[in-house]
Amino acid sequence: MTARLERLYAAHARAVLGYALRRVAEPEDAADVVAETFVVALRRPSQVPPEPDTRAWLYGVARRVLANQRRGRLRRHGLGERLRHELTAVPRAPDPADDVALRTDAVRLLAALPDRDREVLELAAWEGLEPREIAEVLGISAASARQRLSRARAAVRRQTTTVPEETR
């Protein structure tokens, strides 16, 4: 820091701080304004006018620093609002914990089925295959795949009607 800037700071920092404190909500913001104002003075020593115009020039710099702070705050606020809006528009991923009981029941029901019924149900439910696609995977006709799928679903329905309510 140059001797001139040290004198400038000593003579005007308190006034610039007061100026900033009267225009911001948080004291930390005022401290930032003072720091940035004197950084400008340090970087542009040839633009700092001699006394008695120095304080007015520093106030002008502080005013622009405050305006920059406000614009930045508005940009951040706008960005935050857009982000909040976008996040509310995005469907929330389901919580896997919500499906634990359902999955446990499904695994228990599937385990009780014969292998061929279990396989056709898994291909339909878990892999999302249509009967014609199941037929291709299993190497059977589409009619046989539909018949197996129907028989497996009926078996699951029978199991779910015989399972006591408190264990479901």
Secondary structure by P-SEA (a helix, b strand, c coil): ccaaaaaaaaacaaaaaaaaaaccccaaaaaaaaaaaaaaaaacccccccccaaaaaaaaaaaaaaaaaaaaaaaaaaaaaaaaaaaaacccccccccaaaaaaaaaaaaaaccaaaaaaaaaaccccccaaaaaaaacccaaaaaaaaaaaaaaaaaaaaacccccc
